Amino acid sequence: MPWCDEVDIPSSWGIEIFERKNVRNDYPLAALWEMGVTDLRIPISDILDARVSNRLKELMALGHRFTVVMFGLPNEERCAALADHADGIKAIEVVALFNQWPEFAASLKELRQGSDFEIFLHAVRPEVEGWTTHHGMHADLIDEVDWVLDQTDLTDAVDGFVFGIRRDMSPVDGYAAVRRCLSGTTYKALLHVPCVDMAWVAQSNHEFAEKEELARVAEATLLARANHDLSVVIDNFVELDRGYCSCQGLVDRLYNPKDGSRVVTSLNTLLPQRLRNLTSHEINGGRVLSAESNDGMVLLISSNRSPVSSEFSDHFPDGIADRQGTLVDLVSGTEMPTTLREVIAKRAGEEAPQLPALLLLND
């Protein structure tokens, strides 16, 4: 995303006309601020560019933190740039082929010992032609995971690994699978959650695909809020349009809000800062994610990906099902008093997919 571009704007008769008028396009940054997003993922080239580097330092002073991505080991120039921006760097991702990881261990161990940021290895597979949904490790590829965990030299060299959550798995279920893979180790996961996909213009189920994307955005946002030590990357930020197919994105190409950004904005505004005991429930009428806070409970309700037979009463006791709460439409922001039982009953009778909504239950 060109988030720090400068452009030359036309001069009108009302201003001095003898010099070019260069302005910085801060619409991308304004869109991120509106959503409440302060942790950003950037390429190493941003901190190597003097102009962008100065802007980064200004944003770091305002509380922004960055994950820096690079292909291969950092050389002397890159290490110097990382050290110069160390106060605002949260982590780095080192992208490499699996067979390069063992030879990187010694250099990464030295870098880790002299740095405060975390280091994650990010697997890339050239045979997949660069599709981001295939970047990183995947919890279902057991042979790869076992091979990585057998590389004892990596234990002191890195903090963890980038895991991709494919579109056929929900973010919460995907993270649960990743945790099972890393159980018994000290490694951490950095999650890459692709929430958008190429949608063909003539696709008959376009409405369902769009609402499914919004549900993934909402679930990934809730997952990050419930796990403060977990970094979740939502991809992609800006919509893409090739004419014959499009990629929705959270904002449009002029960085105006779309439904995806509205979902993130709503959740970052409504969710308590501390959540615990995040659990998922697949029931007839919707997928429900529940989490507890000091003031009560929040429930994220979205459509099922596939039909389920599990009944509502098997998951929620009457004390939760019939407790009066506030249902918030995460796109429009409209609120209405209701109960979880009423919401699920209504959604069970709908044939079309529904937008994700948040039910707030206060003690």
Secondary structure, DSSP 8 states (H G I E B T S, - for coil): --TT-EEEE---TTS--SS-EEEE--HHHHHHHHHT--EEEEEHHHHHSHHHHHHHHHHHHTT-EEEEEEES---HHHHHHHHHTGGGEEEEEEEE-GGGHHHHHHHHHHHHHT-SSEEEEEE--GGGTT-GGG-SB-TT-HHHHHHHHT-GGGTTT-SEEEEE--TTS-HHHHHHHHHHHHTTS--EEEEEEE---EEETT-TTHHHHHHHHHHHHHHHHHHHHH-TT-EEEEE-SB-EE-SSEEE--SB-TT--B-HHHHHHHHHHHHS-S--EEEEEEEETTEEEEEEEETTEEEEEEE--SS-----GGGT--HHHHT--EEEEETTT--EEEE-HHHHHHHHHT--S----EEEEEE-
